[in-house]
């Protein structure tokens, strides 16, 4: 089992920045590929970013490329999502997800992830 706890969400003005953190416990963190997803009210949960086990492969949804950066610190069992130039449309509940697997592969589908956190709210005001 893996437990994931997100933090760092909040209210920010458009154009501002936030850094989300997700800390894992329960199994060896470095054996997991990690992802961030988000869900706005009335919408489906969507992929935001993913990172492979050692951080040398990342992927982003097009709408956040150049603004968001995913990274991880395996010594701290933590994955981060640095969000900059935030827009109102980034407002959502942000979830951290984990799936066992090493190697180059990153995962974009929510169906490929087994473990999920409870989410942290990000609200961007104009």
N, C-alpha and C positions, 0 to 999 in steps of 0.2 A: 504494500500500500504506500501511497505517496500523499502527503498533505501539502496543499499549496495555499499560501496566504499572501494576498495582494495588499499593497499600501501605496500611498502617494497621490491618490486622487484628490480632487477638490474643485473649487470654483476659480476660474481664471478668465481674464479678458482676452478677447480675440487678439492674436499676435503674440500672446504670451507663451510661456513654457511650463511644462511639468515633467517630472520623472517618476514613472511608476516602478515599483519593485515587486518582485514575487519571490518569496522565500519558500524553499521546499524542505520537507523532512520526511523521513521514513525509509528512503532507499538512497543509494549512491547517486547523487545529483548528476554526475558527469556521464551517467549511462543513459540520460534522457535527452531527447530533442524537445525543445520548448517552443511555445507559440503564445502570441497575444491575439485575442479576438475582442470584438466589441458588439454591443447590442443596444441600439437606440429604441425608444418606445415605438411599438407597432411595427418593428422591423425584425428581420431574422438576424441571428448572430452571424457576424462576418469576420473573415480573416483580416488581420492587420499586419502581423509580422511573425517570422519564425527564425530560429537559429539552431544549428546542429550542435552536437554534443560538445565540441571544443571551440565553437565560435568562428570557425573559418568559412562557414557558409551561412548566408542570411538571405531572406526573401521578404518582400513587402508588397502589399497591395498598392496599386498604382496611385491611389489618392493620397497616400502618405509618403511616397518616395521623395527623398530630399528634405523632408521635414521631421521624420521619425527615425530613430536609431535603436535597434535592439542589440543588446550585449549581455554577457553573462560572466559571472565570477564563480567558478566551480569551487573555489576554496571557501566561499561564503554561502554556497548553495542558493544563489540568487540570480535571477534574470531581471534585466532592466528594460524599460522602454522610455527613452528620452524623446519627448514630444516638444517640438518647437513650431513657431508660426501657426499656432493653433487657430482653428476656424470653428465657427458655430456648428458646422456639420460634423465636427469631431466629438460633439457631445454624445455620451453613451456610457453604459456600464462596461467597463473593461475587465476581461477575464484572462487569467493566465492558464495555460494548459500544458500538460506533459505527456509524452509518449516514450516508452522504452525504445531505445535504439541508438546505436553509434553509427559512425560513418558520415558520409558526405550529405546524405539526404535530409532535406527539411520538408515539413508537411504543411500544406495549406488548407486541407479539409478538416472541418471540425469533427467529422466522423472518424478521423485517424487518431484522435487523441482520447486517451482513457481517463486521465485525471484532470480535474478542474478545480480552480479556486472559486471563492464566493463572489468575487468581483469587487471592483472599486469604481466609484462614480466619478466621471470627469464631466464638468459642465463648463462650456465656453460661452461667455456673454459678449454681446456686441458693444 
